[in-house]
Amino acid sequence: MIETDSPYFLAPMAGYTDKPFRYICKKFGAGLTVSELISVNAIYYKNKKTLKLLEKNDIEKPFCIQLFGSDADIFLYAAQSVEDKCDCIDINAGCPVSKVVKTFAGSYLLKDKNRLLAIVDKLKKHIKKPVSVKLRKGFDENSINSMDFYKELENSGVDFITIHPRLRGQFFKGEVDYEHAARVVDTLKIDVVINGGIDSLDKLDKVKEITKAKYFMIGQAAIDKPYIFKEFIKEKEMQKDAKFIKELAKEHFLLMVAYYGEYLAIRNFRKFFHRYAKGFRFAKQLNKEINECLKKEKVLTVIDKLD
Ligand SMILES: Cc1cc2nc3c(=O)[nH]c(=O)nc-3n(C[C@H](O)[C@H](O)[C@H](O)COP(=O)(O)O)c2cc1C
């Protein structure tokens, strides 16, 4: 495993884990931050929007870039072009979205395990930085990963894996098979990061007990409460009053303005504000107001109304 200050990692989430949000999570103690999934083809064609996704904050150490694709040679080209911008390259073998699966990438790689192994093999032969794989427990009921498959992955030299033990059809919700994850931890010598449904201290304890793993990755719960990393590290819930949430939301929004410019920041911040507003009085009204904001000052005024 690469060296990290904390065993609680931020999951890659397209549309959410951009540079500003990763800064917020890192400040709360996320041990590893990962880029959103990035297309190897887009890197190959030097797509401008994609290249911006590779930017990171100075405090993101270690930082992992997650790539998705299906062709081992293009994968290697992309990995080599981004290797010096990160501390680890992660191969996406879990994305359930049709647009990705149709191109034989993401969770499709669990139906075509030889293709996945070929990508790992190619990267491990030519990439100096650690290489990891983030995968589900299978594509569907007919392709659940055997322990032999995990051993093959380990033998291919992969440095660690992250397991999200759901099937492709479950997308990001529903039962998480921690027992499957526990078998993987028990089978492999390399580290296994556990991901899926870890949203509270109680849940973390339960997952630790079942899986006996050392590393955990948090996705959707971090969007609701980016301070969850601090709570996990301190093993204690934090006091979160309106002042705290307002300051957090403002800092987050201003980071977005610096990164995206005012126009895009206002639009991209709306979904985060809806999370920050959860549980506050008048949340419904404030969510409506934030959706109508067109100026930075107006956004800050709406944030101030959280009470
Ligand atoms: C909106 C959204 C976007 C996601 N994007 C990615 C992605 O780019 N790469 C990836 O490996 N997983 C992605 N995931 C999956 C998460 O990394 C994680 O595996 C999943 O949400 C389960 O963890 P959780 O229950 O803690 O959220 C995404 C999930 C969500 C909800």
PDBQT file of the ligand as one rigid body, heavy atoms in Angstrom, charges set to zero:
ROOT
HETATM    1  C1  LIG A 401     -22.255  10.011  -8.504  1.00  0.00    +0.000 C 
HETATM    2  C2  LIG A 401     -21.276   8.871  -8.440  1.00  0.00    +0.000 A 
HETATM    3  C3  LIG A 401     -20.196   8.863  -9.305  1.00  0.00    +0.000 A 
HETATM    4  C4  LIG A 401     -19.269   7.806  -9.253  1.00  0.00    +0.000 A 
HETATM    5  N1  LIG A 401     -18.173   7.831 -10.068  1.00  0.00    +0.000 NA
HETATM    6  C5  LIG A 401     -17.216   6.872  -9.946  1.00  0.00    +0.000 A 
HETATM    7  C6  LIG A 401     -15.988   6.939 -10.669  1.00  0.00    +0.000 A 
HETATM    8  O1  LIG A 401     -15.716   7.895 -11.403  1.00  0.00    +0.000 OA
HETATM    9  N2  LIG A 401     -15.103   5.926 -10.509  1.00  0.00    +0.000 N 
HETATM   10  C7  LIG A 401     -15.347   4.868  -9.674  1.00  0.00    +0.000 A 
HETATM   11  O2  LIG A 401     -14.517   3.974  -9.543  1.00  0.00    +0.000 OA
HETATM   12  N3  LIG A 401     -16.477   4.795  -8.957  1.00  0.00    +0.000 NA
HETATM   13  C8  LIG A 401     -17.399   5.774  -9.058  1.00  0.00    +0.000 A 
HETATM   14  N4  LIG A 401     -18.509   5.731  -8.268  1.00  0.00    +0.000 N 
HETATM   15  C9  LIG A 401     -18.631   4.653  -7.270  1.00  0.00    +0.000 C 
HETATM   16  C10 LIG A 401     -18.015   5.064  -5.936  1.00  0.00    +0.000 C 
HETATM   17  O3  LIG A 401     -16.624   5.267  -6.063  1.00  0.00    +0.000 OA
HETATM   18  C11 LIG A 401     -18.278   3.980  -4.875  1.00  0.00    +0.000 C 
HETATM   19  O4  LIG A 401     -17.692   2.790  -5.337  1.00  0.00    +0.000 OA
HETATM   20  C12 LIG A 401     -19.752   3.728  -4.636  1.00  0.00    +0.000 C 
HETATM   21  O5  LIG A 401     -20.472   4.944  -4.534  1.00  0.00    +0.000 OA
HETATM   22  C13 LIG A 401     -19.956   2.896  -3.361  1.00  0.00    +0.000 C 
HETATM   23  O6  LIG A 401     -19.433   3.555  -2.233  1.00  0.00    +0.000 OA
HETATM   24  P1  LIG A 401     -20.388   4.378  -1.221  1.00  0.00    +0.000 P 
HETATM   25  O7  LIG A 401     -21.508   3.444  -0.845  1.00  0.00    +0.000 OA
HETATM   26  O8  LIG A 401     -19.510   4.775  -0.087  1.00  0.00    +0.000 OA
HETATM   27  O9  LIG A 401     -20.926   5.538  -2.002  1.00  0.00    +0.000 OA
HETATM   28  C14 LIG A 401     -19.451   6.753  -8.322  1.00  0.00    +0.000 A 
HETATM   29  C15 LIG A 401     -20.538   6.793  -7.452  1.00  0.00    +0.000 A 
HETATM   30  C16 LIG A 401     -21.443   7.836  -7.498  1.00  0.00    +0.000 A 
HETATM   31  C17 LIG A 401     -22.597   7.848  -6.532  1.00  0.00    +0.000 C 
ENDROOT
TORSDOF 0
